[in-house]
Amino acid sequence: MTKIIGCAFCKGTGKDPFDLLSPISDCLVCNSTGLVEVGEPMGTCIFCAGTGKNPLGARVACIVCGGKGKNQVTAGFKCSQCKGTGKSGDGLPCSRCGGKGSN
């Protein structure tokens, strides 16, 4: 089952939040609709804290949630490798849980 939610990357505007190409450039995450589809059950993306933006400083979408701000989650426990942070020691997504914080 999926749910339609507002795009976290562009905050539902449908426009590129960084104006990389021009102020009227479309959001690449939602294709200018302002909406994205996420599988249920869903939870806030641990890696980007729900912003949809890459926390590593690049002006691109989060590499874990794809800019949606939410991930489909499975009932489980905190990842034993990253302890639920979703990040490895170098700040990249955890290789065990894929950056979701649980497995």
N, C-alpha and C positions, 0 to 999 in steps of 0.2 A: 504494500500500500504506500502511496506517496502523498505528499502534501505540497501545495503551492504556497510559497512564502515570499516576502520582499527580499530583493537582492541586497546582501550586506555590503558588497563591494562598492556599489554606486548609491547605496542607501535608498534604493527604489526609484531613483531619478531616470535610469536608463541611459545616463551619460557617463563617459569616462571620468572618474573622479580626479584624475591627475592632469586632464587636458593635454595628454602627451602629443597627440597629433593636431588637435584643434579644440577649441571650447565646445564645438558641437559634435565631437566624436562620440559614437555609441559605446556603451559598456560592452566589453567582450564577454563578460560572465553571463549576463541575461539577454544579450542581443537586443538591447534597447527597450525591453518590455518592462523592466523594473521588478520582474518576478522570476523565481527559480523553483525548480522541483527538487524535493529532498525525500528520500525514503524514510518511512517511519518504522520503528520509533527513532526519533532524532534527538540530538543534544547539541548544545553549543560547542563549536569547534574549540578544543583545548589549545591547539597550536597557535591560532590567531586571536583567541579570546573573543570570537564571534564578530570580529571586524571585517573579515573577508580579505584583509590585506596581508601581504607577506610580512611577518614580524622580523624578518632578517634585514629590513630596510629597503629592499627593492620596491619600486613602484609597480608591482604586479599583484595578481591575485594570490591568495594563500595556496601553497602547494599541497595542503592536506584536504581542505574543503572545496577547493576550486573557486573560492571567492563567495561561496554561499553563506558562510558564517555558521552553518550547521552541518553536522554529519549524521548519517544513519548510524546508530549504535546498536550493539547487541548487548543483552544482559550479560554482565561478566564482572570481573574483578579488576582492580587497578593493575596495570601492566607491571610485571615484576622487574622489568629492565629499567623503565624510566620512572617508576613509582607514581604513575598517573599524570606526569607533567606533559607527556607527548613529545618531549625533546630529548635528544641524545646529549652527551657531554659537550659536543661542539655546536649545539644550538639547532642542528638540523632535526627533522622528524625522526623519532625513535624507529629503529629498524624492526623491532619486534611487533609493535602495535600500529605502525604506519602513521604515528603522530596523533592517534585518537585517544591515547591515555588508558585504554582498557582493551582487554582481549578475552 
